[in-house]
Amino acid sequence: MRVIIFAGGEAPGFLPDLTPEDYLIVADGGARHLPPEVIPDLLLGDMDSLPKNLQEEFKRKGVKLKIYPAEKDFTDLEAAVQTAQDLDASEIVVVGGTGGRSDHFFANLLLLAKCSYPVTWYGHDFIGYINKNPLTLKGKPGQLFSVIPLTGEVTGLTIEGAKYPLVGANLSWGTTLGLSNEFIADTVRISWVTGKLILLQVF
C-alpha cells in the first residue's frame, strides 16, 4: 500500500496521481495542498496551522482525526511518517514539507533519509527520490538533476542518458560530484550497489 502524506510548507509544484488504493494522511497545515475534491483517510497533528472550522469539516466527511499536544518532541510530519511505517507502507510519498523555515527543511530531509521504504518527495521546485534503485527518470534535454549521497559512501553508481555519465563510480558523503547533471534525452537511468542517496529532479 502506498501512503501519501500532505505536509506543510510551500505549495508543491506538482502533485502525484492519486488512486483509490492509496492511504492519504494530512499533516496539519498540509491540508492547504490537498485537492478540494479529495477526502483523506487521516488528519493528524497539533492543529496549530488548521482552523477549527476546517477540522470540523474533515470530521463531517468521516476523516479520522489524531490530535497531538502543541508541545511535543516530534513534528507533525514525523508523526505522519511513523504512521505510514506502522501501516507497513510499500512506498511513502510526501507532498510539501519544503520552503519556509530552513531548519524544518533540513530536518525533513534527514527524517525521510532515515526511512527504510522507498520515498518520493514533491517539493516546490523538485521531485526527490530516496531508496528507489534502480531508477528511471523521465524529463527533457537540458533538464537538471542532482545525486547527493546520504551515507558515508555510495558505491557502484551508474548514470546513463545524462550529460555527465558515470559507470561504477563511488561518491563519498559531502562530495558535490553529483550536482547539476543534465538530461540529454527523455530518459535517465540511475543505479548503484551500496549506500543511500537522494536524487533530485529539478523543475
Buried (B, 14 or more C-beta within 10 A) or exposed (E): EBBBBBBBBBEBEEBBEEEEEBBBBBBBBBBBBBEEEEEBBBBBBBBEBBEEEBBEEBEEEEBEBEEBEEEEEEBBBBBBBEBBBEBEBEBBBBBBBBBBEEEBBEBBBEBBBEBEBBBBBBBBEBBBBBBBBEBEBEBEEEBBBBBBBBBEEBBBBBBBBBBEBBEEBBBEBEBEBBEEBBBBEEEBBBBBEEBBBBBBBBE
